[in-house]
Amino acid sequence: VFLLNLREEEQEAKNTAHWPAGAVMALSLFITLALSMRGFVVGQHGEYDIETISRLTHTKAIGTVLYTKYLFPFEVASVILLVAIIGAITLAKRHLK
């Protein structure tokens, strides 16, 4: 957003036609997060006990879990970040022309 460098006259013409779609998307995101947090238990123990953690380094334990159990969400997050970076570069390049 900061890369756009919009002038004041362009900022005054705000389009409010997208508010309903944005509200629906925000509400659906909130409902999805609320439903996913339903099964979350505070104080739940992980698969590693204290002895295992003391033998391993914290970095190795995190890497093992990240690249085995959570590989797909990790890859999805990396693709989303890559798309965001490419989008920001594209917006900045278009404005420079």
DRENPA-3360 file (N, C-alpha, C; in nm, 2 decimals, always signed):
BEGIN
1 = VFLLNLRE = +0.08/-0.12/+0.00/+0.00/+0.00/+0.00/+0.09/+0.12/+0.00 ~ +0.20/+0.12/+0.07/+0.28/+0.24/+0.08/+0.36/+0.26/-0.05 ~ +0.37/+0.15/-0.13/+0.45/+0.17/-0.26/+0.37/+0.24/-0.36 ~ +0.24/+0.25/-0.34/+0.15/+0.31/-0.45/+0.18/+0.46/-0.46 ~ +0.21/+0.53/-0.35/+0.24/+0.67/-0.36/+0.12/+0.75/-0.43 ~ +0.00/+0.73/-0.38/-0.11/+0.80/-0.44/-0.11/+0.95/-0.41 ~ -0.15/+1.03/-0.50/-0.16/+1.17/-0.48/-0.29/+1.20/-0.41 ~ -0.31/+1.32/-0.35/-0.42/+1.35/-0.27/-0.55/+1.35/-0.35;
9 = EEQEAKNT = -0.55/+1.40/-0.48/-0.67/+1.40/-0.56/-0.72/+1.26/-0.59 ~ -0.62/+1.16/-0.60/-0.66/+1.02/-0.63/-0.71/+0.96/-0.50 ~ -0.67/+1.00/-0.39/-0.72/+0.94/-0.26/-0.86/+0.99/-0.23 ~ -0.90/+1.11/-0.27/-1.03/+1.16/-0.24/-1.14/+1.08/-0.30 ~ -1.12/+1.03/-0.42/-1.22/+0.95/-0.49/-1.22/+0.81/-0.44 ~ -1.28/+0.79/-0.33/-1.29/+0.65/-0.27/-1.41/+0.58/-0.32 ~ -1.39/+0.45/-0.35/-1.50/+0.37/-0.41/-1.55/+0.29/-0.29 ~ -1.68/+0.31/-0.26/-1.74/+0.23/-0.15/-1.83/+0.12/-0.20;
17 = AHWPAGAV = -1.82/+0.08/-0.33/-1.89/-0.03/-0.38/-1.84/-0.16/-0.34 ~ -1.72/-0.17/-0.29/-1.66/-0.29/-0.25/-1.68/-0.33/-0.10 ~ -1.74/-0.24/-0.03/-1.76/-0.26/+0.11/-1.84/-0.39/+0.14 ~ -1.95/-0.42/+0.07/-2.03/-0.54/+0.10/-1.95/-0.67/+0.08 ~ -1.87/-0.67/-0.03/-1.79/-0.79/-0.05/-1.68/-0.80/+0.05 ~ -1.62/-0.69/+0.09/-1.52/-0.70/+0.20/-1.57/-0.74/+0.33 ~ -1.70/-0.69/+0.36/-1.76/-0.73/+0.49/-1.79/-0.88/+0.49 ~ -1.84/-0.93/+0.38/-1.87/-1.08/+0.37/-1.74/-1.16/+0.38;
25 = MALSLFIT = -1.63/-1.11/+0.32/-1.51/-1.19/+0.33/-1.45/-1.18/+0.47 ~ -1.46/-1.06/+0.54/-1.41/-1.05/+0.68/-1.50/-1.14/+0.77 ~ -1.63/-1.14/+0.75/-1.71/-1.22/+0.83/-1.68/-1.37/+0.81 ~ -1.66/-1.41/+0.69/-1.63/-1.55/+0.67/-1.50/-1.59/+0.72 ~ -1.40/-1.50/+0.72/-1.27/-1.53/+0.78/-1.28/-1.54/+0.93 ~ -1.36/-1.45/+0.99/-1.38/-1.46/+1.14/-1.45/-1.59/+1.18 ~ -1.56/-1.63/+1.10/-1.63/-1.75/+1.13/-1.53/-1.87/+1.11 ~ -1.45/-1.87/+1.01/-1.36/-1.98/+0.99/-1.26/-1.99/+1.10;
33 = LALSMRGF = -1.20/-1.88/+1.15/-1.11/-1.88/+1.26/-1.18/-1.92/+1.39 ~ -1.30/-1.88/+1.41/-1.37/-1.92/+1.53/-1.40/-2.07/+1.53 ~ -1.44/-2.12/+1.42/-1.47/-2.27/+1.41/-1.34/-2.35/+1.43 ~ -1.23/-2.30/+1.37/-1.10/-2.37/+1.39/-1.05/-2.37/+1.53 ~ -1.08/-2.26/+1.60/-1.03/-2.25/+1.74/-1.12/-2.33/+1.84 ~ -1.23/-2.38/+1.79/-1.32/-2.46/+1.88/-1.25/-2.57/+1.94 ~ -1.17/-2.64/+1.87/-1.10/-2.76/+1.92/-0.97/-2.73/+1.99 ~ -0.93/-2.61/+2.00/-0.80/-2.57/+2.06/-0.81/-2.58/+2.22;
41 = VVGQHGEY = -0.72/-2.65/+2.27/-0.71/-2.67/+2.42/-0.59/-2.60/+2.47 ~ -0.61/-2.51/+2.57/-0.50/-2.44/+2.63/-0.42/-2.54/+2.72 ~ -0.29/-2.54/+2.71/-0.22/-2.63/+2.80/-0.20/-2.77/+2.75 ~ -0.24/-2.79/+2.62/-0.22/-2.92/+2.56/-0.08/-2.95/+2.54 ~ -0.03/-3.07/+2.57/+0.11/-3.10/+2.55/+0.14/-3.15/+2.41 ~ +0.25/-3.12/+2.36/+0.29/-3.17/+2.23/+0.35/-3.31/+2.23 ~ +0.40/-3.35/+2.12/+0.45/-3.49/+2.11/+0.59/-3.51/+2.17 ~ +0.66/-3.40/+2.20/+0.79/-3.41/+2.26/+0.78/-3.38/+2.41;
49 = DIETISRL = +0.85/-3.47/+2.48/+0.86/-3.45/+2.63/+0.98/-3.37/+2.66 ~ +1.00/-3.34/+2.79/+1.12/-3.26/+2.83/+1.25/-3.33/+2.80 ~ +1.26/-3.46/+2.82/+1.38/-3.53/+2.79/+1.42/-3.52/+2.65 ~ +1.32/-3.54/+2.56/+1.35/-3.53/+2.41/+1.40/-3.39/+2.38 ~ +1.33/-3.29/+2.43/+1.37/-3.15/+2.40/+1.51/-3.12/+2.45 ~ +1.54/-3.17/+2.57/+1.68/-3.15/+2.63/+1.79/-3.21/+2.54 ~ +1.76/-3.33/+2.48/+1.86/-3.39/+2.39/+1.87/-3.32/+2.26 ~ +1.76/-3.27/+2.20/+1.76/-3.20/+2.08/+1.78/-3.05/+2.10;
57 = THTKAIGT = +1.82/-2.98/+2.00/+1.82/-2.84/+2.01/+1.68/-2.79/+1.97 ~ +1.64/-2.68/+2.01/+1.51/-2.63/+1.98/+1.49/-2.61/+1.83 ~ +1.59/-2.57/+1.77/+1.59/-2.55/+1.62/+1.56/-2.68/+1.55 ~ +1.63/-2.78/+1.59/+1.61/-2.91/+1.53/+1.47/-2.97/+1.56 ~ +1.42/-2.95/+1.68/+1.28/-2.99/+1.71/+1.18/-2.92/+1.63 ~ +1.20/-2.79/+1.61/+1.10/-2.71/+1.53/+1.11/-2.75/+1.39 ~ +1.23/-2.77/+1.34/+1.25/-2.81/+1.20/+1.19/-2.94/+1.17 ~ +1.21/-3.04/+1.26/+1.15/-3.17/+1.24/+1.00/-3.17/+1.23;
65 = VLYTKYLF = +0.94/-3.09/+1.32/+0.79/-3.08/+1.32/+0.75/-3.01/+1.20 ~ +0.82/-2.90/+1.16/+0.77/-2.81/+1.05/+0.78/-2.89/+0.92 ~ +0.88/-2.96/+0.90/+0.90/-3.03/+0.77/+0.84/-3.17/+0.77 ~ +0.78/-3.22/+0.87/+0.71/-3.35/+0.87/+0.56/-3.33/+0.88 ~ +0.52/-3.29/+1.00/+0.38/-3.28/+1.03/+0.31/-3.16/+0.96 ~ +0.38/-3.05/+0.95/+0.32/-2.92/+0.90/+0.38/-2.88/+0.77 ~ +0.42/-2.98/+0.68/+0.49/-2.94/+0.56/+0.39/-2.87/+0.46 ~ +0.27/-2.92/+0.44/+0.18/-2.86/+0.35/+0.14/-2.72/+0.39;
73 = PFEVASVI = +0.10/-2.69/+0.52/+0.07/-2.55/+0.55/+0.19/-2.46/+0.54 ~ +0.31/-2.51/+0.56/+0.43/-2.43/+0.55/+0.46/-2.39/+0.40 ~ +0.43/-2.49/+0.31/+0.45/-2.46/+0.17/+0.34/-2.36/+0.12 ~ +0.22/-2.37/+0.17/+0.11/-2.28/+0.13/+0.15/-2.14/+0.18 ~ +0.20/-2.13/+0.30/+0.24/-2.00/+0.35/+0.35/-1.94/+0.27 ~ +0.44/-2.02/+0.23/+0.56/-1.97/+0.14/+0.51/-1.92/+0.01 ~ +0.41/-1.99/-0.05/+0.36/-1.95/-0.18/+0.28/-1.82/-0.17 ~ +0.20/-1.80/-0.06/+0.13/-1.68/-0.04/+0.23/-1.56/-0.02;
81 = LLVAIIGA = +0.33/-1.58/+0.06/+0.43/-1.48/+0.07/+0.50/-1.44/-0.06 ~ +0.53/-1.54/-0.14/+0.59/-1.52/-0.27/+0.50/-1.44/-0.36 ~ +0.37/-1.47/-0.36/+0.28/-1.40/-0.44/+0.26/-1.25/-0.40 ~ +0.27/-1.23/-0.26/+0.26/-1.10/-0.21/+0.38/-1.01/-0.25 ~ +0.50/-1.07/-0.25/+0.62/-1.00/-0.28/+0.62/-0.97/-0.43 ~ +0.58/-1.06/-0.52/+0.57/-1.04/-0.66/+0.47/-0.93/-0.69 ~ +0.35/-0.93/-0.62/+0.25/-0.83/-0.64/+0.30/-0.69/-0.60 ~ +0.37/-0.68/-0.49/+0.43/-0.55/-0.44/+0.53/-0.50/-0.54;
89 = ITLAKRHL = +0.61/-0.59/-0.60/+0.71/-0.54/-0.70/+0.64/-0.50/-0.82 ~ +0.54/-0.57/-0.86/+0.46/-0.53/-0.99/+0.40/-0.40/-0.97 ~ +0.33/-0.37/-0.85/+0.27/-0.24/-0.83/+0.37/-0.13/-0.83 ~ +0.49/-0.16/-0.77/+0.59/-0.05/-0.77/+0.65/-0.02/-0.91 ~ +0.67/-0.13/-0.99/+0.72/-0.11/-1.12/+0.62/-0.04/-1.21 ~ +0.49/-0.07/-1.20/+0.39/-0.01/-1.28/+0.38/+0.14/-1.25 ~ +0.40/+0.18/-1.13/+0.39/+0.32/-1.09/+0.51/+0.40/-1.14 ~ +0.63/+0.33/-1.15/+0.75/+0.40/-1.19/+0.75/+0.43/-1.34;
97 = K = +0.67/+0.35/-1.42/+0.66/+0.38/-1.56/+0.58/+0.50/-1.59;
% end
